[in-house]
Amino acid sequence: MKKLIAILCTITCLLGLTACGSGEELSEYGQYKANNAQQLADQMVLNLFAQYMDDAAAESFSEYTAEEIEYMLNMQYNIQVDGNAFKSGIESFRSAGESMGALTGTNGSTVTVDDSEIVVEVEVTGEKKNATAEIIFSNDMFLTLKSAALNPSSTAGELMANAGLNTLIGMGTVFAVLILISMIISAFRVIPKIQESMAKKKAPAAESSGVDNAVTQIVEQETIGEEETDDCELVAVIAAAIAASQGAVTTDGFVVRSIRRR
């Protein structure tokens, strides 16, 4: 019995601490800002963006500069906005309207607060499908609109289609890589044959070059031999001429040491 009471007391203390912690997350001023941001998103900002989901309205609004947008919304609606963020928000709402149709209502909103931002998420219903509007304000007394986007919710059929497409792309990539690898492996059988055919083409060229070298050497040797033969005949003729000029019968006493051509 004592153990049961102790367990119950422990659980009660834990619940009490949790409640205290959740109550201390926001101060009174912080809760005031969060409530104002939620109200501003539900009643004004969402309706304001819905007006510009039409292409013609969005194009007419795109002619304004960021500074002009900030001034105009401050004067007409008494809200602070970032001009560029408001332009991006209009484009997001316009793009989402193509798939979900016109806005028909809301299904409540939630608020998330951190040190610098207050994020309001509004569940929006449309003619074709629902969506979630995410509207971000600055966490200060001005509650400046910093960002806005409308994200259409995907139906079960769309989720299945996306899953099937991702699966198809993944399997197709795997099969493509496998086919490429098989082609590379098949090429290994052809490469040796190509190398062999190239080697055969180079072999006759090498043989012919060897034959040409041999023929060149033979011609050079014959030329040298002819030169030596011509010199010997020239020596004999010169010796005979000298012997005849001196009245000698033979050329035994003559020695030709050198011949100079002129």
Backbone torsions as a table, in degrees:
resi	resn	phi	psi	omega
1	MET	NA	-42.1	179.8
2	LYS	-64.3	-39.6	179.1
3	LYS	-63.9	-40.5	178.9
4	LEU	-63.5	-43.0	178.6
5	ILE	-63.5	-39.7	179.2
6	ALA	-63.9	-41.1	179.2
7	ILE	-64.1	-43.9	179.2
8	LEU	-62.6	-39.3	177.8
9	CYS	-64.6	-40.3	179.1
10	THR	-63.1	-45.0	179.1
11	ILE	-62.5	-40.2	179.6
12	THR	-63.1	-42.3	178.8
13	CYS	-63.3	-41.6	179.3
14	LEU	-63.0	-43.0	178.1
15	LEU	-64.4	-38.0	178.0
16	GLY	-64.9	-41.9	178.6
17	LEU	-65.8	-39.0	178.6
18	THR	-63.6	-42.3	179.2
19	ALA	-63.8	-41.9	178.9
20	CYS	-63.6	-40.5	-179.3
21	GLY	-63.9	-43.6	-179.5
22	SER	-67.3	-32.3	178.8
23	GLY	-72.6	-26.3	-177.7
24	GLU	-90.2	-0.1	-179.6
25	GLU	-63.3	-38.2	-179.7
26	LEU	-123.6	137.7	173.0
27	SER	-77.7	176.3	179.4
28	GLU	-62.6	-40.2	178.6
29	TYR	-70.8	-37.9	177.7
30	GLY	-63.8	-41.7	177.6
31	GLN	-65.6	-35.5	177.9
32	TYR	-62.5	-44.5	178.6
33	LYS	-65.6	-40.0	179.3
34	ALA	-63.9	-42.4	178.8
35	ASN	-64.3	-42.3	178.5
36	ASN	-63.9	-40.7	179.0
37	ALA	-64.3	-41.6	178.8
38	GLN	-63.9	-42.7	179.1
39	GLN	-66.5	-40.4	-179.9
40	LEU	-64.4	-39.8	179.9
41	ALA	-68.4	-43.6	-176.0
42	ASP	-69.3	-43.1	-168.1
43	GLN	-98.0	-22.8	-174.2
44	MET	-123.4	-56.6	-171.7
45	VAL	-64.1	-44.7	-178.8
46	LEU	-61.5	-44.7	178.1
47	ASN	-66.1	-34.0	179.8
48	LEU	-66.2	-42.7	178.3
49	PHE	-69.5	-33.5	-179.8
50	ALA	-62.0	-27.0	179.7
51	GLN	-68.5	-24.1	-175.0
52	TYR	-107.9	21.9	175.4
53	MET	-78.1	-14.1	175.9
54	ASP	-79.0	142.0	-176.6
55	ASP	-61.2	-43.2	-178.5
56	ALA	-63.7	-43.1	179.2
57	ALA	-65.5	-40.1	179.7
58	ALA	-64.8	-40.5	179.8
59	GLU	-66.7	-40.2	178.6
60	SER	-65.4	-34.7	179.8
61	PHE	-75.4	-24.9	-178.1
62	SER	-69.5	-13.5	-179.6
63	GLU	-74.2	-18.0	-179.0
64	TYR	-80.0	147.8	173.3
65	THR	-80.7	168.4	-179.4
66	ALA	-62.1	-40.5	179.8
67	GLU	-66.2	-38.7	178.4
68	GLU	-65.9	-38.8	178.3
69	ILE	-63.7	-44.1	180.0
70	GLU	-61.5	-43.5	-179.1
71	TYR	-67.1	-44.0	-175.6
72	MET	-64.8	-45.6	-178.4
73	LEU	-69.9	-30.8	176.9
74	ASN	-69.1	-39.2	-179.0
75	MET	-75.0	-40.9	-174.7
76	GLN	-84.2	-39.1	-172.7
77	TYR	-118.0	-3.9	179.0
78	ASN	57.8	43.0	175.5
79	ILE	-127.1	148.4	178.6
80	GLN	-95.6	130.7	179.9
81	VAL	-137.9	157.3	166.9
82	ASP	-90.4	120.5	-172.9
83	GLY	-57.3	-45.7	-179.9
84	ASN	-66.2	-38.5	177.8
85	ALA	-64.5	-37.5	179.1
86	PHE	-67.5	-38.4	176.1
87	LYS	-62.2	-44.4	178.6
88	SER	-62.9	-38.1	178.6
89	GLY	-63.9	-40.6	177.6
90	ILE	-60.9	-43.4	179.7
91	GLU	-64.5	-39.3	178.6
92	SER	-64.7	-44.8	179.3
93	PHE	-65.6	-38.7	-180.0
94	ARG	-65.7	-42.2	179.4
95	SER	-65.6	-41.0	179.4
96	ALA	-67.2	-31.4	-179.5
97	GLY	-64.3	-25.1	179.5
98	GLU	-65.4	-30.0	-178.1
99	SER	-100.6	-27.5	-176.3
100	MET	-105.7	-9.8	-179.0
101	GLY	79.8	-163.5	-178.8
102	ALA	-73.9	151.8	177.4
103	LEU	-74.5	133.2	-178.8
104	THR	-112.1	-15.3	-179.9
105	GLY	168.7	-175.0	178.7
106	THR	-128.7	156.7	179.4
107	ASN	-123.0	37.1	178.1
108	GLY	97.5	169.2	-177.0
109	SER	-145.9	159.8	177.3
110	THR	-128.4	154.1	-177.1
111	VAL	-124.6	135.4	174.3
112	THR	-125.6	129.5	-174.9
113	VAL	-120.7	133.5	169.0
114	ASP	-129.6	-166.6	-172.8
115	ASP	-65.8	-31.8	-173.3
116	SER	-118.4	-14.5	-174.0
117	GLU	-137.3	155.7	170.9
118	ILE	-123.9	116.0	-175.7
119	VAL	-104.8	123.6	177.8
120	VAL	-113.5	123.6	177.4
121	GLU	-111.6	121.4	-176.6
122	VAL	-113.5	127.1	175.6
123	GLU	-80.8	119.6	-173.9
124	VAL	-114.6	138.6	175.4
125	THR	-103.9	143.8	179.5
126	GLY	-128.5	175.2	-179.4
127	GLU	-65.8	-37.5	-176.4
128	LYS	-103.9	-40.4	-179.7
129	LYS	-154.9	166.7	179.7
130	ASN	-90.6	170.4	-179.2
131	ALA	-154.3	170.5	176.2
132	THR	-121.3	121.2	177.0
133	ALA	-92.9	124.0	178.6
134	GLU	-109.0	115.1	-177.2
135	ILE	-121.1	124.8	-174.5
136	ILE	-115.3	129.1	177.0
137	PHE	-115.4	158.0	172.3
138	SER	-73.9	143.1	-177.8
139	ASN	-87.8	70.8	176.4
140	ASP	-150.6	-174.2	-176.2
141	MET	-69.5	-18.9	-177.3
142	PHE	-85.7	-25.1	-177.7
143	LEU	50.2	54.0	-178.7
144	THR	-71.7	132.8	177.4
145	LEU	-70.8	116.7	-176.6
146	LYS	-103.7	-24.7	-179.0
147	SER	-163.7	151.6	176.8
148	ALA	-153.1	136.9	-179.8
149	ALA	-152.2	148.3	176.9
150	LEU	-118.6	115.8	-174.7
151	ASN	-110.9	106.2	179.6
152	PRO	-62.5	141.8	177.8
153	SER	-81.7	140.9	179.5
154	SER	-86.1	136.4	176.7
155	THR	-78.2	170.8	179.7
156	ALA	-62.5	-38.6	178.6
157	GLY	-64.6	-40.1	178.6
158	GLU	-66.6	-39.4	177.7
159	LEU	-63.2	-42.3	178.7
160	MET	-64.9	-40.0	179.2
161	ALA	-64.1	-42.4	178.5
162	ASN	-64.6	-40.8	178.7
163	ALA	-63.4	-43.0	178.3
164	GLY	-63.7	-39.8	178.6
165	LEU	-64.9	-42.6	177.7
166	ASN	-62.8	-40.5	178.1
167	THR	-63.6	-42.9	-179.9
168	LEU	-63.5	-42.6	179.2
169	ILE	-64.2	-42.6	179.8
170	GLY	-63.5	-47.1	179.9
171	MET	-66.3	-38.8	177.8
172	GLY	-62.0	-40.1	178.1
173	THR	-63.4	-42.8	179.9
174	VAL	-62.4	-45.5	-179.0
175	PHE	-66.4	-37.4	178.2
176	ALA	-62.8	-41.6	178.4
177	VAL	-66.0	-40.7	178.6
178	LEU	-63.3	-41.2	177.9
179	ILE	-63.3	-41.3	178.9
180	LEU	-63.0	-41.7	178.9
181	ILE	-64.6	-41.7	179.5
182	SER	-64.0	-36.7	177.4
183	MET	-66.0	-39.0	178.6
184	ILE	-65.6	-41.9	178.7
185	ILE	-64.0	-40.3	178.8
186	SER	-64.5	-31.9	179.9
187	ALA	-67.1	-23.1	179.0
188	PHE	-63.2	-27.4	178.8
189	ARG	-76.9	-27.6	-176.8
190	VAL	-85.1	-30.0	-176.0
191	ILE	-59.0	-45.7	178.2
192	PRO	-60.1	-38.0	178.9
193	LYS	-64.3	-40.3	178.4
194	ILE	-64.1	-42.3	179.0
195	GLN	-64.2	-38.3	179.9
196	GLU	-65.7	-43.5	178.8
197	SER	-64.2	-38.2	177.7
198	MET	-66.3	-37.0	178.0
199	ALA	-65.7	-36.8	178.8
200	LYS	-66.5	-35.6	178.8
201	LYS	-68.3	-32.2	-179.4
202	LYS	-78.0	-26.7	-175.7
203	ALA	-62.4	-50.4	178.8
204	PRO	-58.4	-36.1	179.3
205	ALA	-63.5	-40.4	178.9
206	ALA	-65.9	-41.4	180.0
207	GLU	-63.8	-44.3	-179.4
208	SER	-63.0	-36.6	178.1
209	SER	-66.3	-34.9	177.2
210	GLY	-66.5	-41.2	177.6
211	VAL	-63.6	-41.4	179.4
212	ASP	-62.2	-39.6	178.1
213	ASN	-63.8	-41.7	179.9
214	ALA	-64.0	-43.3	178.9
215	VAL	-62.4	-40.6	179.6
216	THR	-62.9	-42.0	178.4
217	GLN	-63.9	-41.3	-179.9
218	ILE	-62.9	-43.2	179.8
219	VAL	-62.8	-40.1	178.9
220	GLU	-63.7	-42.0	179.3
221	GLN	-63.6	-41.3	179.0
222	GLU	-64.3	-38.3	179.3
223	THR	-63.9	-42.1	178.7
224	ILE	-63.4	-42.1	179.3
225	GLY	-62.8	-41.0	179.3
226	GLU	-63.7	-39.7	179.6
227	GLU	-63.2	-42.2	179.7
228	GLU	-65.0	-39.5	179.1
229	THR	-64.4	-43.7	179.1
230	ASP	-60.9	-37.8	179.4
231	ASP	-66.2	-39.1	179.8
232	CYS	-64.9	-43.2	177.9
233	GLU	-63.5	-38.9	180.0
234	LEU	-64.5	-38.8	178.3
235	VAL	-63.1	-42.4	-179.2
236	ALA	-64.4	-41.0	-179.5
237	VAL	-65.3	-43.5	-179.8
238	ILE	-63.1	-42.9	-179.8
239	ALA	-63.3	-41.1	179.5
240	ALA	-64.9	-38.5	-179.9
241	ALA	-66.4	-41.7	178.5
242	ILE	-64.4	-42.8	179.5
243	ALA	-61.4	-42.3	-179.5
244	ALA	-65.5	-36.7	-179.4
245	SER	-68.9	-26.3	-179.8
246	GLN	-99.6	3.3	177.6
247	GLY	77.4	16.1	178.8
248	ALA	-81.6	150.1	-179.6
249	VAL	-82.0	-41.4	-177.7
250	THR	-121.3	173.1	179.9
251	THR	-106.9	25.1	-176.0
252	ASP	-69.5	-30.4	-176.9
253	GLY	-87.0	3.2	-177.1
254	PHE	-107.1	136.8	177.0
255	VAL	-129.5	119.4	177.9
256	VAL	-93.3	112.4	-176.5
257	ARG	-89.4	-34.0	-179.6
258	SER	-155.4	157.3	179.9
259	ILE	-128.4	127.9	177.4
260	ARG	-117.1	124.7	-179.1
261	ARG	-84.5	141.9	177.7
262	ARG	-134.4	NA	NA
